[in-house]
């Protein structure tokens, strides 16, 4: 049996577990056979997200680009450490991906497709491999300035959330484009206690992630030079408006708590585009696009991401 380092991940559809030392991560590749020097698109999902959410995007990318996705430690098909740590920083996620690629023998150049919290993890990976990343597509990603540089946070939303099913109230449960079987796989993964523990540990690190990335000053210089950077901006505030409306109708929160929610939401709506547009500073070749859909574009409008991914791939030829 071949070791994972001897597998040619550049040809055919392949998947398997690859050791990163303490445990193994699930890796999958697909799309056209990769020629020497051609980039491979690497997916870095958001907080609490696995590759099951990205099957529709993967199908649309496969005809024109080599695609690589993997599940982070403690999620999906990947193994995890013997005990889930209390906090999982974005930098440690990036370091694990670096180890995974090196141990699998997957060579650069890389185009990174990042979503949500993947804005942190992908840029920590960029910090590790600045000469190997030749393009980035940011999909509704967090930045250093997200939520006014940490001046307010999730605690201001929690009283209104209550026990509502956010997938239902945000419209994602009925608006997604996955098949019934694919959607069940997403739901089953999110209900897994191991997944939930890992997601909580990732969330615990969020405030420190922001500070750590800000201290690297990536946005002060075009770190990606003339390589393509696309910033896709969705309507996350719209998701939270629906959550607020449902929570208030259910009687959740005091008047003071509701007022704080509205204040935060108004500020988010006002600044959302500015916060994300900071990412354009990473390259002299950059562009942005606004979408009329919620935060989880990969589930709601996967086709909207294809022009941006294809532009990044074509710009590297």
MARVO-640915 format. One record per residue (C-alpha): residue number from 0; residue in three letters; z, x, y. Coordinates in nm, 3 decimals. Layout:
<atoms>
ATOM    k    r       up     east    north
ATOM  NUM  ALA        Z        X        Y
...
</atoms>
This chain:
<atoms>
ATOM    k    r       up     east    north
ATOM    0  UNK    0.000    0.000    0.000
ATOM    1  UNK   -0.092    0.131    0.343
ATOM    2  UNK    0.180    0.194    0.597
ATOM    3  UNK    0.139   -0.002    0.920
ATOM    4  UNK    0.046    0.319    1.104
ATOM    5  UNK   -0.255    0.354    0.870
ATOM    6  UNK   -0.386    0.001    0.929
ATOM    7  UNK   -0.688   -0.018    1.154
ATOM    8  UNK   -0.578   -0.280    1.404
ATOM    9  UNK   -0.911   -0.246    1.587
ATOM   10  UNK   -1.113   -0.439    1.331
ATOM   11  UNK   -1.087   -0.782    1.174
ATOM   12  UNK   -0.806   -1.035    1.197
ATOM   13  UNK   -0.483   -0.874    1.087
ATOM   14  UNK   -0.112   -0.943    1.105
ATOM   15  UNK    0.210   -0.806    0.963
ATOM   16  UNK    0.554   -0.664    1.027
ATOM   17  UNK    0.574   -0.325    1.197
ATOM   18  UNK    0.895   -0.123    1.200
ATOM   19  UNK    1.044   -0.021    1.533
ATOM   20  UNK    1.324    0.168    1.361
ATOM   21  UNK    1.618   -0.070    1.335
ATOM   22  UNK    1.404   -0.367    1.228
ATOM   23  UNK    1.045   -0.492    1.226
ATOM   24  UNK    0.840   -0.700    1.468
ATOM   25  UNK    0.555   -0.935    1.384
ATOM   26  UNK    0.219   -0.818    1.519
ATOM   27  UNK   -0.114   -1.003    1.509
ATOM   28  UNK   -0.462   -0.902    1.626
ATOM   29  UNK   -0.789   -1.093    1.637
ATOM   30  UNK   -1.121   -1.113    1.816
ATOM   31  UNK   -1.426   -0.881    1.820
ATOM   32  UNK   -1.395   -0.541    1.660
ATOM   33  UNK   -1.279   -0.297    1.923
ATOM   34  UNK   -1.503   -0.009    2.019
ATOM   35  UNK   -1.372    0.324    2.146
ATOM   36  UNK   -1.246    0.298    2.503
ATOM   37  UNK   -1.252   -0.082    2.512
ATOM   38  UNK   -0.935   -0.257    2.634
ATOM   39  UNK   -0.724   -0.485    2.421
ATOM   40  UNK   -0.550   -0.787    2.575
ATOM   41  UNK   -0.175   -0.783    2.504
ATOM   42  UNK    0.030   -1.099    2.552
ATOM   43  UNK    0.381   -1.080    2.700
ATOM   44  UNK    0.532   -1.428    2.689
ATOM   45  UNK    0.798   -1.584    2.904
ATOM   46  UNK    1.168   -1.615    2.837
ATOM   47  UNK    1.236   -1.805    2.517
ATOM   48  UNK    0.865   -1.821    2.434
ATOM   49  UNK    0.687   -1.716    2.115
ATOM   50  UNK    0.322   -1.670    2.024
ATOM   51  UNK    0.317   -2.025    1.883
ATOM   52  UNK    0.283   -2.152    2.241
ATOM   53  UNK   -0.030   -1.942    2.298
ATOM   54  UNK   -0.254   -2.044    2.007
ATOM   55  UNK   -0.492   -2.240    2.234
ATOM   56  UNK   -0.538   -1.944    2.470
ATOM   57  UNK   -0.588   -1.708    2.179
ATOM   58  UNK   -0.870   -1.924    2.039
ATOM   59  UNK   -1.048   -1.919    2.375
ATOM   60  UNK   -1.012   -1.542    2.426
ATOM   61  UNK   -1.120   -1.439    2.074
ATOM   62  UNK   -1.496   -1.480    2.134
ATOM   63  UNK   -1.508   -1.215    2.407
ATOM   64  UNK   -1.205   -0.984    2.382
ATOM   65  UNK   -0.974   -0.817    2.135
ATOM   66  UNK   -0.637   -0.995    2.140
ATOM   67  UNK   -0.290   -0.873    2.041
ATOM   68  UNK    0.024   -1.080    2.034
ATOM   69  UNK    0.368   -1.021    1.889
ATOM   70  UNK    0.705   -1.193    1.870
ATOM   71  UNK    0.999   -1.025    2.037
ATOM   72  UNK    1.312   -0.927    1.845
ATOM   73  UNK    1.503   -1.226    1.714
ATOM   74  UNK    1.220   -1.472    1.767
ATOM   75  UNK    0.940   -1.629    1.570
ATOM   76  UNK    0.821   -1.423    1.275
ATOM   77  UNK    0.992   -1.104    1.393
ATOM   78  UNK    1.315   -0.970    1.258
ATOM   79  UNK    1.609   -0.907    1.488
ATOM   80  UNK    1.903   -0.671    1.509
ATOM   81  UNK    2.199   -0.736    1.278
ATOM   82  UNK    2.378   -0.897    1.574
ATOM   83  UNK    2.218   -1.050    1.884
ATOM   84  UNK    2.330   -0.850    2.189
ATOM   85  UNK    2.499   -1.044    2.471
ATOM   86  UNK    2.223   -0.941    2.711
ATOM   87  UNK    1.859   -0.842    2.656
ATOM   88  UNK    1.711   -0.671    2.965
ATOM   89  UNK    1.340   -0.681    3.042
ATOM   90  UNK    1.333   -0.302    3.023
ATOM   91  UNK    1.451   -0.307    2.661
ATOM   92  UNK    1.178   -0.560    2.574
ATOM   93  UNK    0.920   -0.325    2.728
ATOM   94  UNK    1.061   -0.028    2.537
ATOM   95  UNK    1.037   -0.220    2.209
ATOM   96  UNK    0.674   -0.307    2.279
ATOM   97  UNK    0.604    0.058    2.356
ATOM   98  UNK    0.757    0.160    2.023
ATOM   99  UNK    0.573   -0.117    1.839
ATOM  100  UNK    0.232   -0.008    1.971
ATOM  101  UNK    0.298    0.360    1.900
ATOM  102  UNK    0.426    0.294    1.547
ATOM  103  UNK    0.131    0.065    1.473
ATOM  104  UNK   -0.114    0.319    1.614
ATOM  105  UNK   -0.260    0.077    1.870
ATOM  106  UNK   -0.416    0.298    2.136
ATOM  107  UNK   -0.480    0.220    2.504
ATOM  108  UNK   -0.636    0.100    2.727
ATOM  109  UNK   -0.435   -0.220    2.760
ATOM  110  UNK   -0.484   -0.536    2.967
ATOM  111  UNK   -0.155   -0.724    2.995
ATOM  112  UNK   -0.142   -1.104    3.006
ATOM  113  UNK    0.204   -1.201    3.130
ATOM  114  UNK    0.371   -1.537    3.179
ATOM  115  UNK    0.688   -1.635    3.366
ATOM  116  UNK    0.967   -1.384    3.281
ATOM  117  UNK    0.684   -1.173    3.141
ATOM  118  UNK    0.634   -1.076    3.505
ATOM  119  UNK    0.946   -0.862    3.463
ATOM  120  UNK    0.884   -0.733    3.110
ATOM  121  UNK    0.517   -0.651    3.173
ATOM  122  UNK    0.595   -0.448    3.482
ATOM  123  UNK    0.870   -0.261    3.301
ATOM  124  UNK    0.601   -0.181    3.042
ATOM  125  UNK    0.371   -0.070    3.325
ATOM  126  UNK    0.651    0.162    3.435
ATOM  127  UNK    0.652    0.318    3.086
ATOM  128  UNK    0.273    0.337    3.040
ATOM  129  UNK    0.121    0.355    3.392
ATOM  130  UNK   -0.186    0.550    3.276
ATOM  131  UNK   -0.258    0.317    2.985
ATOM  132  UNK   -0.264   -0.024    3.158
ATOM  133  UNK   -0.607   -0.102    3.308
ATOM  134  UNK   -0.555   -0.462    3.415
ATOM  135  UNK   -0.295   -0.737    3.443
ATOM  136  UNK   -0.312   -1.117    3.457
ATOM  137  UNK    0.011   -1.272    3.585
ATOM  138  UNK    0.055   -1.640    3.500
ATOM  139  UNK    0.317   -1.807    3.721
ATOM  140  UNK    0.535   -1.497    3.699
ATOM  141  UNK    0.874   -1.407    3.836
ATOM  142  UNK    0.898   -1.130    4.095
ATOM  143  UNK    1.171   -0.940    4.278
ATOM  144  UNK    1.173   -1.199    4.554
ATOM  145  UNK    1.182   -1.496    4.317
ATOM  146  UNK    1.450   -1.739    4.434
ATOM  147  UNK    1.510   -1.547    4.757
ATOM  148  UNK    1.601   -1.224    4.581
ATOM  149  UNK    1.875   -1.390    4.381
ATOM  150  UNK    2.041   -1.573    4.672
ATOM  151  UNK    2.053   -1.885    4.456
ATOM  152  UNK    2.004   -1.949    4.087
ATOM  153  UNK    2.009   -2.182    3.790
ATOM  154  UNK    2.370   -2.285    3.848
ATOM  155  UNK    2.245   -2.499    4.136
ATOM  156  UNK    2.015   -2.693    3.903
ATOM  157  UNK    2.243   -2.739    3.600
ATOM  158  UNK    2.447   -3.042    3.722
ATOM  159  UNK    2.129   -3.246    3.766
ATOM  160  UNK    1.981   -3.137    3.434
ATOM  161  UNK    2.257   -3.299    3.233
ATOM  162  UNK    2.152   -3.349    2.872
ATOM  163  UNK    1.793   -3.453    2.944
ATOM  164  UNK    1.511   -3.327    2.723
ATOM  165  UNK    1.322   -3.114    2.975
ATOM  166  UNK    1.011   -3.109    2.757
ATOM  167  UNK    1.000   -3.487    2.791
ATOM  168  UNK    1.095   -3.526    3.155
ATOM  169  UNK    0.866   -3.248    3.278
ATOM  170  UNK    0.574   -3.412    3.099
ATOM  171  UNK    0.510   -3.116    2.869
ATOM  172  UNK    0.580   -3.308    2.549
ATOM  173  UNK    0.293   -3.549    2.617
ATOM  174  UNK    0.068   -3.328    2.832
ATOM  175  UNK    0.022   -3.031    2.598
ATOM  176  UNK   -0.313   -2.973    2.426
ATOM  177  UNK   -0.186   -2.841    2.092
ATOM  178  UNK   -0.246   -3.017    1.763
ATOM  179  UNK    0.042   -3.212    1.613
ATOM  180  UNK    0.105   -2.932    1.363
ATOM  181  UNK    0.095   -2.663    1.634
ATOM  182  UNK    0.336   -2.856    1.856
ATOM  183  UNK    0.578   -2.908    1.567
ATOM  184  UNK    0.581   -2.531    1.514
ATOM  185  UNK    0.678   -2.479    1.879
ATOM  186  UNK    0.955   -2.738    1.858
ATOM  187  UNK    1.091   -2.600    1.529
ATOM  188  UNK    1.111   -2.250    1.673
ATOM  189  UNK    1.293   -2.365    1.986
ATOM  190  UNK    1.545   -2.556    1.773
ATOM  191  UNK    1.627   -2.247    1.564
ATOM  192  UNK    1.982   -2.121    1.642
ATOM  193  UNK    1.861   -1.760    1.618
ATOM  194  UNK    1.594   -1.830    1.879
ATOM  195  UNK    1.844   -2.002    2.106
ATOM  196  UNK    2.087   -1.708    2.088
ATOM  197  UNK    1.810   -1.464    2.176
ATOM  198  UNK    1.688   -1.680    2.464
ATOM  199  UNK    2.043   -1.701    2.603
ATOM  200  UNK    2.073   -1.322    2.589
ATOM  201  UNK    1.742   -1.281    2.773
ATOM  202  UNK    1.856   -1.526    3.040
ATOM  203  UNK    2.186   -1.343    3.078
ATOM  204  UNK    1.997   -1.033    3.193
ATOM  205  UNK    1.787   -1.206    3.460
ATOM  206  UNK    1.990   -1.107    3.770
ATOM  207  UNK    2.000   -0.742    3.664
ATOM  208  UNK    1.630   -0.751    3.572
ATOM  209  UNK    1.544   -0.843    3.929
ATOM  210  UNK    1.754   -0.564    4.077
ATOM  211  UNK    1.628   -0.304    3.830
ATOM  212  UNK    1.266   -0.385    3.902
ATOM  213  UNK    1.316   -0.399    4.278
ATOM  214  UNK    1.465   -0.050    4.268
ATOM  215  UNK    1.142    0.085    4.117
ATOM  216  UNK    0.948   -0.009    4.434
ATOM  217  UNK    0.628   -0.085    4.242
ATOM  218  UNK    0.500   -0.314    4.517
ATOM  219  UNK    0.516   -0.040    4.777
ATOM  220  UNK    0.205    0.125    4.635
ATOM  221  UNK   -0.108    0.016    4.443
ATOM  222  UNK    0.025    0.137    4.109
ATOM  223  UNK   -0.282    0.000    3.929
ATOM  224  UNK   -0.522    0.159    4.180
ATOM  225  UNK   -0.859   -0.017    4.143
ATOM  226  UNK   -0.787   -0.187    3.813
ATOM  227  UNK   -0.802   -0.570    3.813
ATOM  228  UNK   -0.495   -0.780    3.889
ATOM  229  UNK   -0.512   -1.160    3.879
ATOM  230  UNK   -0.226   -1.382    3.994
ATOM  231  UNK   -0.233   -1.740    3.861
ATOM  232  UNK    0.001   -1.971    4.055
ATOM  233  UNK    0.103   -2.302    3.896
ATOM  234  UNK    0.317   -2.589    4.024
ATOM  235  UNK    0.660   -2.503    3.882
ATOM  236  UNK    0.834   -2.683    4.170
ATOM  237  UNK    0.654   -2.999    4.057
ATOM  238  UNK    0.817   -2.966    3.714
ATOM  239  UNK    1.158   -2.943    3.877
ATOM  240  UNK    1.088   -3.241    4.102
ATOM  241  UNK    1.033   -3.453    3.792
ATOM  242  UNK    1.351   -3.311    3.636
ATOM  243  UNK    1.542   -3.393    3.957
ATOM  244  UNK    1.409   -3.748    3.971
ATOM  245  UNK    1.507   -3.813    3.610
ATOM  246  UNK    1.850   -3.656    3.653
ATOM  247  UNK    1.929   -3.862    3.961
ATOM  248  UNK    1.808   -4.181    3.790
ATOM  249  UNK    2.046   -4.097    3.505
ATOM  250  UNK    2.334   -4.058    3.749
ATOM  251  UNK    2.369   -3.682    3.711
ATOM  252  UNK    2.536   -3.469    3.980
ATOM  253  UNK    2.739   -3.538    4.291
ATOM  254  UNK    2.574   -3.599    4.627
ATOM  255  UNK    2.658   -3.241    4.723
ATOM  256  UNK    2.504   -3.104    4.402
ATOM  257  UNK    2.193   -3.314    4.451
ATOM  258  UNK    2.159   -3.189    4.808
ATOM  259  UNK    2.182   -2.828    4.688
ATOM  260  UNK    1.914   -2.895    4.426
ATOM  261  UNK    1.684   -3.040    4.694
ATOM  262  UNK    1.750   -2.747    4.927
ATOM  263  UNK    1.663   -2.494    4.658
ATOM  264  UNK    1.359   -2.690    4.548
ATOM  265  UNK    1.226   -2.721    4.904
ATOM  266  UNK    1.264   -2.345    4.954
ATOM  267  UNK    1.094   -2.276    4.620
ATOM  268  UNK    0.802   -2.502    4.713
ATOM  269  UNK    0.771   -2.332    5.052
ATOM  270  UNK    0.780   -1.976    4.919
ATOM  271  UNK    0.629   -1.999    4.570
ATOM  272  UNK    0.285   -1.869    4.666
ATOM  273  UNK    0.426   -1.591    4.885
ATOM  274  UNK    0.663   -1.471    4.615
ATOM  275  UNK    0.390   -1.448    4.352
ATOM  276  UNK    0.125   -1.310    4.588
ATOM  277  UNK    0.336   -0.995    4.620
ATOM  278  UNK    0.189   -0.899    4.282
ATOM  279  UNK   -0.153   -0.857    4.443
ATOM  280  UNK   -0.017   -0.539    4.601
ATOM  281  UNK   -0.026   -0.368    4.262
ATOM  282  UNK   -0.402   -0.307    4.292
ATOM  283  UNK   -0.679   -0.276    4.546
ATOM  284  UNK   -0.883   -0.502    4.314
ATOM  285  UNK   -0.687   -0.825    4.302
ATOM  286  UNK   -0.732   -1.197    4.336
ATOM  287  UNK   -0.528   -1.516    4.301
ATOM  288  UNK   -0.591   -1.873    4.195
ATOM  289  UNK   -0.382   -2.189    4.232
ATOM  290  UNK   -0.370   -2.446    3.953
ATOM  291  UNK   -0.277   -2.812    3.970
ATOM  292  UNK   -0.055   -2.811    3.663
ATOM  293  UNK    0.298   -2.726    3.560
ATOM  294  UNK    0.450   -2.391    3.475
ATOM  295  UNK    0.342   -2.381    3.110
ATOM  296  UNK   -0.029   -2.336    3.177
ATOM  297  UNK   -0.084   -2.205    2.824
ATOM  298  UNK    0.008   -2.548    2.688
ATOM  299  UNK   -0.134   -2.771    2.961
ATOM  300  UNK   -0.454   -2.606    3.085
ATOM  301  UNK   -0.528   -2.304    2.863
ATOM  302  UNK   -0.893   -2.307    2.966
ATOM  303  UNK   -0.789   -2.232    3.325
ATOM  304  UNK   -0.672   -1.885    3.221
ATOM  305  UNK   -0.997   -1.779    3.059
ATOM  306  UNK   -1.194   -1.693    3.378
ATOM  307  UNK   -0.908   -1.467    3.491
ATOM  308  UNK   -0.876   -1.291    3.157
ATOM  309  UNK   -1.253   -1.250    3.131
ATOM  310  UNK   -1.272   -1.114    3.487
ATOM  311  UNK   -1.009   -0.854    3.402
ATOM  312  UNK   -1.192   -0.755    3.081
ATOM  313  UNK   -1.533   -0.741    3.248
ATOM  314  UNK   -1.395   -0.536    3.540
ATOM  315  UNK   -1.293   -0.266    3.295
ATOM  316  UNK   -1.641   -0.221    3.148
</atoms>
